[in-house]
Amino acid sequence: MDSRDTWWLWAAFERWLAALAGAGSAALFGGFLVWFTGWSIAVGAVLRALASPAEQADLAVVAGRLMPAIGTLFALLTAFVITNQWNRSRDAERVIEAEADASIRLALASGSPRLEGAPLRGRHLAYLRSVLEEEWPTLADSDAGRPETVEHLMVLQREVRDMAGVEGVSDAVASELALSASEVATTRRDRLGLAGHGLPAPLFLLTVVAGVVLCIGAVSLAATLDSWVAAVVGGLVVTVALDLALVVAISDPFRGSMRVVPRPLRAVCGARDEGQFGAWAIAGAPGAAPR
């Protein structure tokens, strides 16, 4: 079969994985736990019904020899995936913090002497509100970003260039205005670059297969053991299920119950109402009264 004929299967699987990552924690972890526990019990019942005691003993020997290698593979895969995805979430948090820091520096620089900073701060506030209200909800999609936000950013950049060229403005203030405005644009680009790229479907599929094979091996061993010992082996099934649920939960920094939130950017917007940053009180900003 041509790869183009199977591409839609991968696309459908990736869409399903993205939808799964967007589920709540209770549904996600509970769903994996019920799913793995259910089919593991069914596999154990089938083995007891179809295999003789001698065949079950032989199967347990084979499973016992394979489980260390399969368990190591599963542990390495999940460790790699969890570490990689957790680092992406931390990178997203650092980018948002840097975006908020650049916004604060731009607001403070616009309040320097000989500058009429209220129009610039109004443009900046409009941009931040566009990020939070219009662009942020799109970060869970592969086509993250909004043209309205781009327009606000372009207007803000033009305003900064005009202000930096005002006669009498010191080189230090002009440099700080240009640098902070550039960092606002750069951090937005980095934020969009981290969005819409969740867990690679082939890697997740390989991890699931390793977990399923590991659980089947555990069930094969449990079928020949005392019920109390089998209950301990069954704990492995629960661990694998919760481990895979955690992989899905952190698969995308902007999707699901463990997603990154724009708290630093909201804090910058809220600073205007709290009167922080001195001249941050904005005259002429959309939806705000002059102070």
Protein Blocks (a to p, Z undefined) as FASTA:
>chain_A
ZZklmmmmmmmmmmmmmmmmmpcfklmmmmmmmmmmmmmmmmmmmmmmmpcfklmmmmmm
mmmmmmmmmmmmmmmmmmmmmmmmmmmmmmmmmmmmmmmmmmmmmmmmmmpghiafklmm
mmmmmmmmmmmmmmmmmmmpmkgcjfklmmmmmmmmmmmmmmmmpghiafklmmmmmmmm
mmmmmmmmmmmmmgopacdfklmmmmmmmmmmmmmmmmmmmmmmcfklmmmmmmmmmmmm
mmmmmmmmmmpfkgcjkbccfklmmmmmmmmmnopghlmpcghiahiacZZ
